[in-house]
Amino acid sequence: MSATRKVLLVTHTRRPEALAAALETCQKLVSAGIVPVMSEADHNELASFASDAGGGQSGSTLPSQIEYLDRDCAVSDIEVAMVLGGDGTILKAAEVVRDARVPLVGINLGHVGFLAESERDGLAEAVDRVVAKDYVVKERMTLDVRVFVEGQEVYRTWALNEATVEKSERERMLEVVVEVEEHPLSSFGCDGIVIATPTGSTAYAFSAGGPVVWPSVQALLLVPLSAHALFARPLVIKPDALVAVEVLQRSAGHGVLWCDGRRTWQLPPGARVEVVKSDKPVMLARLRNSTFTDRLVKKFSLPVAGWRGADEVHKAE
């Protein structure tokens, strides 16, 4: 680890509000004696934004202390990564820092933003907490994913949220067989299968009718998509199980594997996808001592009017 404190910034470069937040964050970090680090592509976008936005005015000046990731600074020298965008931008950042176990702090500039720690109006506080090293790092389970064709491994990747086997042609159903712990569970036609982590339980799996699982629970989720079967319920599976999906030879169409909506691989009939818990988690830096229940209530605007709490109930007894 370098003696100089360095913070990686990853931003959604197609959103002006994200670029404005990145510029503000760079300025605050430099003022605190911390070196901001960016990819060259992100830096170029931010420099262009700063130039267009302020024409060199003091409030829009991009600090010269910014370093380029991989050219000036290795991932292993990063203390923490601040991510400015939605969950998609956080997934992008996770690809960069996962192997180095660098924690991520997400500032939500998207919609629901379940992976993010703060909203845009909390940016200044988030920077202050990073400067003070006032955060707690939590591990989030990830998945190792492998694809086999004719017995040979042809592709290997990973996922934080989910690995999804989907039909590649809208008009054709995908015929699959699901396997758990090296035993067949069921075969059916469907639009696809989602295999998710607890973190991913509030993403694609949630939209497909799967259960919400607390992040501290170690488990795999399996959620069929529009399955033509009597038994096609969402399943919660023990974390050390091998879960596999095979595209049956009788399937009329091909399948496609998507991991976190970012990495993809074509699946011909006969292809086999194997998913297991990975030994490389993603690290998230938490700024608040709030519970996952609090996060659910806030993100989904759940009604809690009338709640009295245990203390008030016990007082009335």
C-alpha positions as CSV (number, residue, x, y, z in Angstrom):
1,M,0.0,0.0,0.0
2,S,1.3,3.4,-1.0
3,A,2.1,5.9,1.9
4,T,0.0,8.5,0.1
5,R,-3.7,8.0,0.5
6,K,-5.5,7.3,-2.8
7,V,-9.2,7.1,-3.5
8,L,-10.6,5.7,-6.7
9,L,-13.5,7.5,-8.3
10,V,-15.8,5.7,-10.7
11,T,-18.6,7.7,-12.2
12,H,-21.5,7.4,-14.6
13,T,-20.0,9.5,-17.4
14,R,-23.2,9.9,-19.4
15,R,-25.0,11.7,-16.5
16,P,-24.1,15.4,-16.0
17,E,-25.2,15.2,-12.3
18,A,-22.7,12.3,-11.8
19,L,-19.9,14.3,-13.4
20,A,-20.7,17.3,-11.3
21,A,-20.6,15.1,-8.2
22,A,-17.3,13.6,-9.3
23,L,-15.8,17.1,-9.8
24,E,-16.9,18.1,-6.4
25,T,-15.5,14.9,-4.8
26,C,-12.1,15.4,-6.5
27,Q,-11.9,18.9,-5.1
28,K,-12.8,17.8,-1.6
29,L,-10.4,14.9,-1.6
30,V,-7.5,17.1,-2.9
31,S,-8.3,19.7,-0.2
32,A,-8.0,16.9,2.4
33,G,-4.6,15.8,1.0
34,I,-5.9,12.7,-0.7
35,V,-5.0,11.8,-4.3
36,P,-8.1,11.0,-6.5
37,V,-7.6,8.2,-9.0
38,M,-9.6,7.6,-12.1
39,S,-9.5,5.6,-15.3
40,E,-8.1,7.6,-18.2
41,A,-11.5,7.4,-20.0
42,D,-13.4,8.7,-16.9
43,H,-10.8,11.4,-16.4
44,N,-11.1,12.6,-20.0
45,E,-14.9,12.8,-19.7
46,L,-14.7,14.7,-16.4
47,A,-12.1,17.1,-17.9
48,S,-14.3,17.8,-20.8
49,F,-17.3,18.4,-18.5
50,A,-15.3,20.7,-16.2
51,S,-14.2,22.8,-19.2
52,D,-17.7,23.1,-20.7
53,A,-19.3,23.7,-17.4
54,G,-17.2,26.5,-16.1
55,G,-14.7,27.7,-18.7
56,G,-11.9,27.7,-16.1
57,Q,-13.9,29.3,-13.2
58,S,-12.6,28.3,-9.8
59,G,-15.6,26.2,-8.9
60,S,-15.2,24.0,-12.0
61,T,-11.5,23.5,-12.1
62,L,-10.3,19.9,-12.3
63,P,-7.5,19.3,-9.9
64,S,-4.1,18.5,-11.4
65,Q,-3.4,15.9,-8.7
66,I,-5.6,13.2,-10.3
67,E,-3.8,10.0,-11.2
68,Y,-4.6,7.5,-13.8
69,L,-5.5,4.0,-12.7
70,D,-3.0,1.3,-13.9
71,R,-0.7,3.9,-15.3
72,D,0.1,6.1,-12.2
73,C,-1.5,3.9,-9.6
74,A,-2.1,0.2,-9.1
75,V,-5.4,-1.1,-7.8
76,S,-3.6,-2.5,-4.8
77,D,-2.6,1.1,-3.8
78,I,-6.3,2.2,-3.6
79,E,-7.7,2.7,-0.1
80,V,-11.4,2.9,-1.0
81,A,-13.4,3.4,-4.2
82,M,-16.2,6.0,-4.3
83,V,-18.8,5.3,-6.9
84,L,-21.0,8.0,-8.2
85,G,-24.0,6.6,-10.1
86,G,-26.6,3.8,-9.7
87,D,-26.2,0.1,-9.0
88,G,-24.9,-0.5,-12.5
89,T,-22.0,1.9,-11.9
90,I,-21.3,0.0,-8.7
91,L,-21.2,-3.3,-10.5
92,K,-18.8,-1.7,-13.0
93,A,-16.5,-0.6,-10.2
94,A,-16.7,-4.0,-8.5
95,E,-15.2,-5.6,-11.6
96,V,-12.1,-3.3,-11.1
97,V,-11.5,-3.7,-7.4
98,R,-12.8,-7.1,-6.4
99,D,-9.5,-9.0,-6.7
100,A,-7.7,-6.4,-4.6
101,R,-10.5,-6.4,-2.0
102,V,-10.9,-2.6,-2.1
103,P,-14.1,-1.5,-0.4
104,L,-16.8,0.4,-2.4
105,V,-18.8,3.4,-1.2
106,G,-21.7,4.0,-3.5
107,I,-23.4,7.5,-3.8
108,N,-26.7,6.8,-5.5
109,L,-27.5,9.0,-8.5
110,G,-29.8,6.4,-10.1
111,H,-33.2,5.1,-9.1
112,V,-33.6,2.6,-6.3
113,G,-29.8,2.2,-5.7
114,F,-29.8,-0.7,-3.3
115,L,-26.0,-1.1,-3.3
116,A,-25.4,2.6,-2.6
117,E,-24.7,3.9,0.8
118,S,-25.7,7.5,0.4
119,E,-27.8,9.8,-1.8
120,R,-26.6,12.8,-3.7
121,D,-27.4,15.2,-0.8
122,G,-25.2,13.1,1.4
123,L,-22.1,13.4,-0.8
124,A,-20.2,15.9,1.3
125,E,-20.8,13.8,4.5
126,A,-19.7,10.7,2.6
127,V,-16.4,12.4,1.5
128,D,-15.8,13.5,5.1
129,R,-16.3,10.0,6.4
130,V,-13.9,8.6,3.8
131,V,-11.3,11.2,4.7
132,A,-11.7,10.3,8.4
133,K,-11.7,6.6,7.6
134,D,-15.1,6.5,9.5
135,Y,-16.7,3.5,7.8
136,V,-17.2,-0.2,8.4
137,V,-16.4,-2.7,5.7
138,K,-18.8,-5.6,5.0
139,E,-18.4,-8.6,2.7
140,R,-20.9,-9.4,0.1
141,M,-21.1,-12.9,-1.3
142,T,-20.4,-13.5,-5.0
143,L,-20.8,-16.3,-7.5
144,D,-18.3,-18.2,-9.6
145,V,-19.8,-19.1,-13.0
146,R,-18.6,-21.6,-15.6
147,V,-19.9,-22.7,-19.0
148,F,-19.3,-26.1,-20.4
149,V,-20.0,-27.3,-24.0
150,E,-19.4,-31.0,-24.9
151,G,-17.6,-31.5,-21.6
152,Q,-15.1,-28.7,-22.1
153,E,-15.0,-25.4,-20.1
154,V,-15.4,-22.6,-22.6
155,Y,-16.1,-19.6,-20.4
156,R,-15.6,-18.5,-16.8
157,T,-16.8,-15.4,-15.0
158,W,-18.4,-14.2,-11.8
159,A,-21.4,-12.3,-10.5
160,L,-22.3,-10.1,-7.5
161,N,-26.0,-10.0,-8.1
162,E,-27.0,-12.9,-10.3
163,A,-26.2,-15.3,-13.2
164,T,-29.1,-15.6,-15.5
165,V,-29.7,-18.2,-18.2
166,E,-32.2,-16.8,-20.7
167,K,-33.7,-17.6,-24.0
168,S,-32.0,-15.7,-26.8
169,E,-35.0,-15.6,-29.2
170,R,-38.3,-14.0,-28.0
171,E,-40.6,-16.4,-29.9
172,R,-38.9,-19.6,-28.7
173,M,-39.1,-21.2,-25.2
174,L,-35.9,-22.4,-23.6
175,E,-35.9,-26.1,-22.5
176,V,-33.7,-26.6,-19.4
177,V,-33.0,-29.0,-16.6
178,V,-32.0,-27.7,-13.2
179,E,-29.5,-29.6,-11.0
180,V,-28.8,-29.0,-7.3
181,E,-25.9,-30.8,-5.5
182,E,-25.2,-32.9,-8.5
183,H,-28.8,-34.3,-8.6
184,P,-31.4,-33.3,-11.2
185,L,-34.3,-31.3,-9.7
186,S,-36.7,-30.6,-12.6
187,S,-36.8,-30.0,-16.3
188,F,-39.2,-27.5,-18.0
189,G,-39.7,-24.9,-20.6
190,C,-39.2,-21.3,-19.5
191,D,-38.0,-17.8,-20.4
192,G,-35.0,-18.4,-18.2
193,I,-33.5,-19.1,-14.7
194,V,-32.0,-16.6,-12.3
195,I,-29.4,-17.8,-9.8
196,A,-28.8,-15.0,-7.4
197,T,-26.9,-14.0,-4.2
198,P,-28.7,-12.4,-1.2
199,T,-27.4,-9.1,-2.6
200,G,-29.1,-9.9,-5.9
201,S,-32.3,-10.8,-4.2
202,T,-33.5,-7.2,-4.5
203,A,-32.5,-7.0,-8.2
204,Y,-33.6,-9.2,-11.1
205,A,-34.7,-12.1,-8.8
206,F,-37.0,-9.7,-7.0
207,S,-38.6,-8.6,-10.2
208,A,-39.1,-12.2,-11.1
209,G,-41.0,-12.9,-7.8
210,G,-38.1,-14.3,-5.8
211,P,-37.8,-13.7,-2.0
212,V,-35.9,-10.9,-0.4
213,V,-32.9,-12.3,1.5
214,W,-31.0,-10.4,4.1
215,P,-27.4,-9.9,3.0
216,S,-26.0,-11.5,6.1
217,V,-27.6,-14.8,5.1
218,Q,-25.4,-17.2,3.2
219,A,-27.5,-18.8,0.5
220,L,-28.1,-19.2,-3.2
221,L,-31.4,-18.3,-4.8
222,L,-32.9,-20.0,-7.8
223,V,-35.9,-18.2,-9.5
224,P,-37.5,-19.6,-12.7
225,L,-38.7,-17.1,-15.3
226,S,-42.2,-17.8,-16.7
227,A,-41.7,-21.5,-16.3
228,H,-44.2,-24.0,-17.9
229,A,-44.1,-26.5,-14.9
230,L,-46.2,-27.5,-11.9
231,F,-43.1,-27.2,-9.7
232,A,-41.3,-24.0,-10.6
233,R,-41.1,-22.1,-7.2
234,P,-38.3,-19.9,-6.2
235,L,-35.8,-21.8,-4.1
236,V,-33.4,-20.9,-1.3
237,I,-30.4,-23.2,-1.5
238,K,-27.5,-23.8,0.9
239,P,-24.5,-21.7,0.0
240,D,-22.0,-24.6,-0.6
241,A,-24.2,-26.3,-3.2
242,L,-23.4,-26.6,-6.8
243,V,-26.3,-25.3,-8.9
244,A,-26.3,-26.1,-12.6
245,V,-28.6,-25.4,-15.5
246,E,-28.4,-27.4,-18.7
247,V,-29.9,-26.2,-22.0
248,L,-31.5,-29.4,-23.3
249,Q,-30.7,-30.8,-26.7
250,R,-34.4,-30.7,-27.5
251,S,-34.5,-27.0,-26.9
252,A,-35.8,-25.2,-30.0
253,G,-33.6,-22.2,-29.5
254,H,-30.3,-21.2,-28.0
255,G,-29.8,-19.6,-24.6
256,V,-27.6,-16.8,-23.3
257,L,-25.8,-16.3,-20.0
258,W,-25.9,-12.9,-18.4
259,C,-23.9,-12.1,-15.3
260,D,-24.9,-8.9,-13.5
261,G,-26.3,-7.7,-16.9
262,R,-22.7,-6.9,-17.9
263,R,-21.0,-10.1,-19.0
264,T,-22.6,-12.5,-21.5
265,W,-22.0,-15.8,-23.3
266,Q,-24.0,-17.7,-25.9
267,L,-25.4,-21.1,-24.9
268,P,-26.1,-23.7,-27.6
269,P,-28.3,-26.7,-26.9
270,G,-26.3,-29.0,-24.7
271,A,-24.5,-26.2,-22.9
272,R,-24.2,-26.5,-19.1
273,V,-23.8,-23.6,-16.7
274,E,-22.4,-24.3,-13.2
275,V,-22.7,-21.8,-10.4
276,V,-21.1,-22.0,-6.9
277,K,-20.3,-19.5,-4.1
278,S,-17.1,-17.7,-4.8
279,D,-14.3,-17.4,-2.3
280,K,-13.7,-13.8,-3.5
281,P,-16.4,-11.5,-2.0
282,V,-17.0,-7.8,-2.9
283,M,-16.3,-5.4,-0.1
284,L,-18.8,-2.6,0.6
285,A,-18.0,0.3,3.0
286,R,-20.9,1.2,5.2
287,L,-21.2,4.7,6.6
288,R,-24.3,4.2,8.8
289,N,-25.2,1.7,11.4
290,S,-28.7,1.1,9.9
291,T,-30.3,-2.3,9.4
292,F,-31.3,-4.0,6.2
293,T,-34.9,-3.5,7.4
294,D,-34.3,0.3,7.4
295,R,-32.9,0.0,3.8
296,L,-36.0,-1.9,2.6
297,V,-38.4,0.6,4.1
298,K,-36.5,3.6,2.6
299,K,-35.8,2.2,-0.9
300,F,-39.3,0.8,-1.4
301,S,-41.1,3.5,0.5
302,L,-42.8,0.9,2.6
303,P,-45.7,2.0,4.9
304,V,-44.9,1.7,8.6
305,A,-47.5,4.1,10.1
306,G,-48.8,2.8,13.4
307,W,-45.7,1.0,14.4
308,R,-45.1,1.5,18.2
309,G,-42.0,-0.6,18.8
310,A,-41.3,-3.1,21.5
311,D,-40.5,-0.4,24.1
312,E,-43.9,1.2,23.8
313,V,-45.8,-2.0,23.6
314,H,-44.1,-3.3,26.8
315,K,-44.8,0.0,28.6
316,A,-48.5,-0.5,27.9
317,E,-48.5,-4.0,29.5
